[in-house]
Amino acid sequence: MEIFMDSLTKKYGKLTALNNINIDITGHGCVGLLGPNGAGKTTMLKLATNIIKPTSGKVEINNINVAMYPEKAMKYVGSLIEQPEFYPYLSGNEILEFTGKIKGIPKNDYLRDVKNLKDITNITEFVNRKTGTYSRGMKQRLALAVAILGGPEIVILDEPTFGLDPKGMYDIRELIKEISKEHLVLLSTHLIYEARELCDRAIIINRGNIGHDSKMDENKELLKITAENKIKIISNKIVNYTMDNDYIIIEKNKNFENYEVINDLLKEGLKIDYVEKYDNLENTYVSIINKEDSYK
């Protein structure tokens, strides 16, 4: 399972939507594209699914050039790009059957797959209804079922929880977690906490450029402490810390809660004024986005 982007560039007239992108993603798991609206996330996903063609460079799916051999490359891919819409007079079952025929899935395989998908995506209760009656969350779940019908190795999702209520967002995220256990999932989002919950790797994009690319375990959630004094910190609950003139950044041992760390610091004599969470992924994101305003 591999998505490879080499010197990928997309221009719309004078506007450069993507600028010389180089990314290599392999194996199962979830990779998140983070960035504000208009940063280039959807453009990248459209290029990866052959909805649009690159100005220069290439995208390869499992070593197959997407623009040159789209039919071969797309056999490995299921996708949900932008917001899903279906023929409103067709039921969910009819949409799945129609999709199965387009994908050329043998009947016996289709019947087996669609039964499993209905259970996984929780669409059984409304799949016989016409999609014109569906809520946004129902459409999202059906769209994910369509995307993974036939068992594609790679699943590409464009802001899959956008516009959903909290319960709908939770359901979709749980589904993505299950999918990424055996598939390679590439998804776009502008939500830091969503990327933290779902992804193994975070790629930050702004103005068509990659600003940051790291494994998620490198992006720790830390404690930022403002204190009246500075002391040498000795605690088995703390992995590492750095001191600035105004504050202390602490990486705690994940086996302990925040309050346990703070209690240790108070016992050691640190006079704490204020404690807040410090997310270095969020701070990296903000510093990159603040350099320039994003555009479409």
C-alpha positions in Angstrom: 0.0 0.0 0.0 1.7 3.2 -1.1 0.8 6.7 -2.2 3.8 8.5 -3.8 3.8 12.1 -4.8 6.8 13.4 -6.8 7.3 17.1 -7.6 3.5 17.4 -7.7 2.3 20.8 -8.9 -1.1 22.1 -9.8 -1.8 25.6 -11.2 -5.0 27.3 -12.1 -3.8 30.1 -14.3 -1.5 32.3 -12.2 -2.6 30.6 -9.0 -0.4 27.8 -7.7 -2.6 25.5 -5.7 0.1 22.9 -5.0 3.8 23.7 -5.3 6.3 20.9 -5.9 4.9 18.4 -3.3 7.0 15.3 -2.4 5.3 12.8 -0.1 5.7 9.0 0.3 3.1 7.2 2.4 3.3 3.4 2.9 1.7 0.6 4.9 -1.6 0.6 6.8 -2.6 3.3 9.2 -3.9 6.8 9.0 -2.1 9.9 7.7 -3.7 13.4 8.2 -3.4 16.4 5.9 -3.8 19.4 8.2 -4.4 22.9 7.0 -6.9 25.8 6.8 -9.6 26.1 4.1 -7.9 26.8 0.8 -4.5 25.4 1.8 -4.4 22.8 -1.0 -5.7 19.7 0.8 -8.6 18.9 -1.5 -6.6 19.7 -4.6 -4.0 17.1 -3.4 -6.7 14.5 -2.8 -8.4 15.2 -6.2 -5.0 14.7 -7.9 -4.6 11.4 -6.0 -8.0 10.2 -7.2 -7.6 11.4 -10.8 -10.5 13.9 -10.6 -8.1 16.5 -11.9 -4.7 16.3 -13.7 -1.4 17.7 -12.4 0.3 20.6 -14.1 3.6 18.8 -13.5 4.9 16.0 -11.4 3.0 12.8 -10.6 1.0 10.8 -8.2 1.6 7.0 -8.0 -0.7 4.5 -6.3 1.2 1.2 -5.7 3.8 2.2 -8.3 1.1 3.1 -10.9 1.0 6.6 -12.4 -2.6 7.8 -11.6 -2.8 10.3 -14.5 -1.4 7.9 -17.1 -3.2 4.7 -15.9 -6.2 5.8 -13.9 -8.2 2.6 -14.3 -5.4 0.4 -13.0 -4.5 2.8 -10.1 -8.0 3.4 -8.9 -8.7 -0.3 -8.5 -6.7 0.1 -5.2 -8.6 3.2 -4.0 -11.9 4.0 -2.3 -12.6 7.7 -1.8 -14.9 10.3 -0.4 -14.0 13.8 -1.8 -15.9 16.8 -0.5 -19.5 16.3 0.6 -21.3 13.2 -0.6 -24.5 13.5 -2.7 -26.5 10.7 -4.2 -29.4 10.3 -6.6 -32.2 11.2 -4.1 -34.7 8.8 -5.7 -32.4 5.8 -5.1 -32.1 3.9 -1.8 -28.9 3.2 0.0 -29.1 -0.4 -1.1 -29.5 0.6 -4.7 -26.5 3.0 -4.4 -24.4 0.2 -3.1 -25.5 -2.2 -5.8 -24.9 0.4 -8.5 -21.4 1.0 -7.0 -20.6 -2.7 -6.9 -21.4 -3.1 -10.6 -19.3 -0.1 -11.5 -16.4 -1.6 -9.6 -16.9 -4.9 -11.2 -17.3 -6.8 -8.0 -18.5 -10.4 -8.5 -22.0 -11.0 -7.1 -20.9 -13.4 -4.4 -18.2 -11.1 -3.2 -20.5 -8.2 -3.3 -23.2 -9.9 -1.2 -20.5 -10.8 1.4 -18.9 -7.4 1.4 -22.1 -5.4 1.6 -23.4 -7.4 4.6 -20.2 -6.7 6.5 -20.2 -3.0 5.5 -23.8 -2.5 6.7 -22.8 -3.8 10.1 -19.5 -1.8 10.3 -21.1 1.5 9.1 -24.4 1.1 11.0 -26.5 1.9 8.0 -28.8 -1.1 8.2 -31.7 0.8 9.8 -32.0 3.3 7.0 -30.3 1.6 3.9 -33.7 0.7 2.4 -34.9 4.4 2.4 -34.4 6.8 -0.5 -31.2 8.8 0.1 -33.2 12.1 -0.5 -34.5 11.5 3.1 -31.0 11.1 4.6 -29.4 13.4 7.2 -25.9 14.5 6.6 -24.6 11.9 9.0 -26.5 9.1 7.2 -25.0 10.3 3.9 -21.5 10.3 5.4 -21.9 6.7 6.6 -23.3 5.5 3.3 -20.5 7.3 1.5 -17.9 5.6 3.6 -19.6 2.2 2.9 -19.4 3.1 -0.9 -15.7 4.1 -0.5 -14.6 0.8 1.1 -16.9 -1.5 -0.9 -14.8 -4.2 -2.5 -12.0 -3.9 0.1 -9.7 -1.2 -1.5 -6.2 -1.1 0.0 -6.2 2.7 0.1 -9.0 5.0 1.4 -8.9 8.7 0.7 -11.2 10.9 2.7 -11.8 14.7 2.5 -12.9 16.2 5.8 -15.2 13.2 6.5 -16.6 14.6 9.8 -17.4 18.1 8.3 -20.8 19.4 9.3 -21.8 16.5 11.6 -23.1 16.7 15.1 -21.0 15.4 18.0 -22.5 11.9 17.8 -22.1 11.7 14.1 -18.5 12.8 14.3 -17.8 10.2 17.0 -19.4 7.4 14.8 -17.3 8.4 11.7 -14.1 8.6 13.7 -14.6 5.2 15.3 -15.3 3.8 11.8 -12.1 5.4 10.4 -10.1 3.8 13.3 -11.4 0.4 12.3 -10.6 1.0 8.6 -7.1 2.1 9.3 -6.2 -1.1 11.1 -6.0 -2.9 7.7 -6.0 -0.1 5.2 -4.0 3.0 4.3 -6.2 6.0 5.1 -5.3 9.5 3.9 -7.6 12.1 5.2 -7.8 15.9 5.3 -8.9 17.9 8.3 -8.4 21.3 9.8 -9.0 20.0 13.3 -5.9 19.3 15.4 -7.7 17.1 18.0 -9.2 15.0 15.2 -5.7 14.4 13.7 -4.5 13.5 17.2 -7.2 10.9 17.7 -7.1 9.3 14.3 -3.7 9.7 12.7 -0.2 8.1 12.9 1.4 10.9 10.9 0.6 14.6 10.4 1.4 16.6 7.3 0.7 20.4 7.6 0.0 22.2 4.3 -0.5 25.9 3.7 -0.6 27.9 0.4 0.2 24.7 -1.5 3.4 24.0 0.4 4.3 21.3 2.9 5.2 23.1 6.1 5.6 20.2 8.5 5.6 16.4 8.3 6.1 14.1 11.3 4.9 11.0 13.0 2.2 11.7 15.5 4.1 10.3 18.5 6.6 13.1 17.9 3.8 15.7 18.5 3.4 15.5 22.2 0.8 17.2 24.4 2.7 19.1 27.1 2.1 21.2 30.1 2.9 24.9 30.1 3.4 26.3 33.6 3.8 29.9 34.6 5.5 30.1 38.1 6.8 32.8 40.4 10.2 31.0 40.8 12.4 28.5 39.0 13.7 25.3 40.6 15.5 22.2 39.5 12.7 19.6 38.8 13.2 16.0 40.0 10.2 13.7 39.5 9.7 10.3 38.1 6.4 11.6 36.7 8.3 13.9 34.3 10.1 12.8 31.2 11.7 16.1 30.2 11.3 19.8 30.7 12.6 23.1 29.4 12.6 26.5 31.1 12.0 29.9 29.6 12.2 33.2 31.3 8.4 33.3 31.5 7.3 29.6 31.7 8.2 25.9 32.0 7.3 23.4 29.3 6.9 19.9 30.8 6.6 16.5 29.1 5.0 14.2 31.7 5.2 10.4 31.9 2.0 9.2 30.2 1.3 6.8 33.1 0.5 9.8 35.3 -2.3 12.4 35.4 -1.7 16.1 35.1 -2.7 16.7 38.7 -0.2 14.2 40.0 2.6 16.0 38.2 1.5 19.4 39.6 1.3 18.0 43.1 4.9 16.9 42.9 6.0 20.3 41.6 4.2 22.0 44.5 5.8 19.7 47.0 9.3 20.5 45.5 8.6 24.2 46.1 7.5 25.5 42.7 5.1 28.4 43.2 2.7 27.9 40.4 0.6 30.7 39.0 -1.0 29.1 36.0 -1.1 25.7 34.2 -2.3 25.1 30.6 -2.0 22.4 28.0 0.7 23.1 25.4 0.2 21.1 22.1 3.4 21.4 20.1 1.5 20.2 17.0 -1.0 22.9 17.4 1.8 25.5 18.0 3.6 24.3 14.9 0.4 24.5 12.9 -0.3 28.1 14.1 3.2 29.3 13.4 3.1 27.9 9.8 -0.4 29.3 9.1 0.4 32.7 10.5 3.4 33.1 8.2 1.0 33.8 5.3 -2.7 34.0 4.8 -4.0 30.8 3.0 -5.8 31.1 -0.3 -7.6 28.8 -2.7 
